[in-house]
């Protein structure tokens, strides 16, 4: 039986999540990419708490963007989540792509977060 794209992504995400865990020392930077927005959160899986997050749905971010669905928007969210994480004392994370391929908006977000000082 053939899987749809979303089923295949969920299957990849479950496989990755068996190995990737966010801890107090290295929380998990997880992204979610929808058709119209991109979201990034830093999560401590031991406690089940979201430590910091950023998305294109935030009013101050959405106003400064031409489009919320392009690589520029993803890069801005990556830099913002990295700045918020560093401000809250988080320097290193593990990266979780949520089963998405590492290219395009996902790669732009990761590169911008690295340039802003987050290590993974």
DRENGU-387669 format. One line per field, with one value per residue: x, y, z of N, C-alpha, C in turn. Coordinates in steps of 0.001 Angstrom, whole numbers, plus 500000, padded with zeros to 6 digits. Each point is the difference from the previous one (the first is absolute). Layout:
REM DRENGU-387669
n.x	c(X  ...) .
n.y	c(Y  ...) .
n.z	c(Z  ...) .
ca.x	c(X  ...) .
ca.y	c(Y  ...) .
ca.z	c(Z  ...) .
c.x	c(X  ...) .
c.y	c(Y  ...) .
c.z	c(Z  ...) .
END
This chain:
REM DRENGU-387669
n.x	c(500840  499688  500952  499142  500218  498808  499525  500701  499612  498778  500166  500557  499026  499163  500601  500002  498743  500155  500763  499264  500646  499149  501136  500307  501055  499308  499197  498819  500634  498697  499819  499066  499872  499134  498909  499497  500486  500935  500177  500599  500285  500417  500108  499689  500391  500994  499793  500153  501009  499272  501278  500170  499350  499840  499208  499628  499330  501168  499239  500960  500022  498718  500002  501126  499164  500572  500608  499049  500076  500926  501154  499722  498738  500387  500816  499017  499211  500922  500231  498683  499772  501069  499601  498776  500520  500841  498966  499431  501237  499457  501107  499673  499626  499026  500225  498708  500130  499478  501007  500289  500134  501309  499083  500237  498746  500063  500713  499181  499013  500502  500267  498831  499505  500731  499676  498837  500710  498948  500406  500105) .
n.y	c(498825  500913  500702  500855  501195  500366  498847  500169  501291  499633  499085  500886  500837  498985  499670  501275  500124  498774  500729  501008  500323  500902  500440  500085  499206  499142  501051  499652  500390  500134  499644  500842  499465  500990  500006  500616  499185  500467  498963  500547  498904  500420  498668  499974  498871  500179  501309  499911  500881  500945  500131  499976  500945  499821  500848  499739  499393  500273  500919  500186  498689  499698  501072  499469  499033  499834  498841  499245  499753  500963  499891  501224  499610  498870  500752  500852  498952  499469  501201  500172  498743  500172  501210  499518  498962  500769  500826  498816  500078  499822  499252  498762  499493  499113  499757  500291  499401  499246  499287  501288  500148  499856  500818  501045  500125  498674  499925  500879  499384  498823  500435  500618  498893  499294  500826  499851  498856  499391  499069  499334) .
n.z	c(500000  499125  500623  500513  499491  500473  499547  498885  500022  500355  499079  499159  500344  499981  498877  499636  500413  499480  499197  499576  501114  500407  500499  501268  499793  499254  500068  499570  498897  500078  498746  499603  498826  499972  499317  501070  500929  500826  500787  501047  500700  501176  500069  501294  499422  500857  499920  498681  500124  499432  499714  498693  499325  498699  499374  498766  500941  500565  500565  500924  499894  500018  500772  500457  499690  498821  500221  500525  498693  500100  499379  499594  499948  499416  499271  499867  499826  499204  499504  499912  499621  499224  499653  499898  499350  499328  499847  499786  499479  498815  499985  500433  498843  499952  498728  499978  498834  500935  499551  499983  498691  500129  499505  499249  500426  500074  498910  499471  500630  499675  498793  500004  500538  499147  499014  500619  499941  499505  500826  498846) .
ca.x	c(499160  500792  499679  499940  501152  499870  500205  501426  500648  499707  500776  501387  500068  499957  501277  501002  499680  500460  501416  500283  499294  500468  500296  500235  501243  499815  498604  499744  499469  499093  499327  498818  499791  498711  499960  500012  500800  501052  500052  501181  499904  501057  499212  500629  499142  499945  498914  498879  499777  500534  500821  499830  499433  499810  499292  499596  498665  500136  499634  501146  500791  499214  499947  501278  500280  499213  499288  500284  500211  501223  501235  500325  499205  500572  501268  499693  499513  501172  500791  499222  499947  501348  500208  499195  500602  501234  499596  499523  501087  500136  501024  500075  498739  499968  499111  498974  499365  498614  499823  500099  501320  500846  500284  499005  499681  500557  501427  500165  499770  501137  501191  499842  500154  501432  500665  499637  500756  499518  500847  499436) .
ca.y	c(501175  501211  501048  501363  500792  500345  498769  499697  500963  499589  498795  500447  500760  499040  499297  500923  500323  498915  500215  501385  500432  501264  499920  501300  500530  500188  499849  499661  501043  499330  500915  499542  500794  499816  500617  501456  500500  499145  500101  499400  499965  499310  499204  499087  498818  499392  500643  500237  501440  500811  501027  501190  499696  501106  499599  501079  500459  501101  501232  500853  499344  499967  501334  500348  499067  500099  498730  499145  498636  499877  499713  501164  499892  498901  500469  500949  499212  499320  500963  500429  498940  499886  501133  499754  498886  500478  500908  499211  499180  498758  500202  498851  499273  498948  500482  499053  500543  499511  499105  500739  499984  501111  500920  501058  500784  499325  500296  501438  500208  499432  500806  501278  499746  499803  501296  500821  499544  498732  498894  498653) .
ca.z	c(500000  499868  500944  499477  500444  501420  500764  499964  500887  501382  500265  500189  501240  501102  500016  500528  501385  500862  500281  500365  501206  500554  501431  500615  499453  498557  499602  498604  499118  499077  499085  499286  498799  499354  498683  500110  501113  500538  501454  500615  501458  500738  500941  500945  499989  501323  500732  499116  499961  498921  500621  499156  498693  499065  498795  499112  500396  500947  499309  499688  498956  498767  499410  499376  498910  498774  499914  501158  499520  499215  500712  500837  501226  500787  500560  501072  501136  500550  500764  501161  501003  500553  500908  501198  500735  500622  501074  501139  500514  499243  498983  499102  499840  498984  498949  499580  498801  499958  498865  498744  499391  500402  498912  499892  501197  501174  500008  500240  501426  500734  499744  500687  501435  500232  499868  501148  501161  500550  499560  499813) .
c.x	c(500885  499516  499861  501219  499926  500171  501481  500769  499770  500808  501474  500151  499988  501326  501106  499768  500364  501437  500290  499134  500595  500190  500173  501250  499869  498543  499875  499420  499179  499338  498741  499783  498632  500039  500182  500938  501132  500125  501282  499856  501197  499318  500904  499068  499921  498838  498758  499648  500590  500729  499909  499390  499919  499259  499651  498600  500053  499849  501207  500895  499257  499954  501275  500349  499136  499100  500379  500369  501311  501212  500393  499245  500559  501308  499754  499511  501160  500860  499275  499960  501378  500268  499221  500596  501264  499686  499505  501049  500195  500987  500090  498662  500238  498920  499077  499257  498545  499733  500072  501412  500762  500394  498917  499809  500575  501492  500256  499808  501196  501257  499932  500154  501470  500753  499710  500647  499539  500847  499194  500630) .
c.y	c(501238  501059  501329  500766  500301  498762  499632  500949  499625  498768  500348  500734  499068  499253  500880  500252  498868  500238  501390  500401  501317  499868  501410  500638  500317  499790  499794  501204  499294  501047  499349  500954  499675  500681  501510  500550  499030  500297  499339  500092  499268  499334  499153  498794  499318  500559  500207  501473  500608  501170  501323  499566  501263  499455  501215  500499  501132  501317  500840  499389  500062  501355  500349  499100  500304  498775  499158  498586  499821  499773  501159  499949  498912  500430  500964  499264  499252  500920  500424  498929  499803  501128  499806  498878  500448  500941  499242  499011  498679  500252  498874  499277  498793  500404  498890  500611  499574  499126  500686  499901  501259  500793  501073  500768  499386  500318  501470  500320  499508  500843  501340  499834  499789  501319  500912  499509  498719  498859  498703  499337) .
c.z	c(500000  500985  499273  500506  501485  500877  500053  500920  501448  500395  500227  501319  501207  500127  500583  501480  500965  500438  500557  501179  500464  501497  500549  499394  498510  499639  498488  499271  498935  499117  499469  498850  499433  498643  500086  501069  500315  501493  500487  501509  500570  501188  500882  500117  501357  500806  499148  499882  498736  500633  499251  498677  499170  498788  499163  500313  501005  499252  499609  498925  498670  499315  499242  498816  498784  499865  501202  499586  499256  500902  500907  501326  500903  500648  501153  501253  500643  500844  501271  501086  500628  500991  501294  500843  500719  501152  501229  500506  499293  498873  498994  499996  499100  499005  499552  498820  499855  498785  498655  499444  500378  498754  499986  501292  501259  500127  500293  501477  500810  499822  500733  501509  500357  499932  501178  501300  500632  499432  499923  498810) .
END
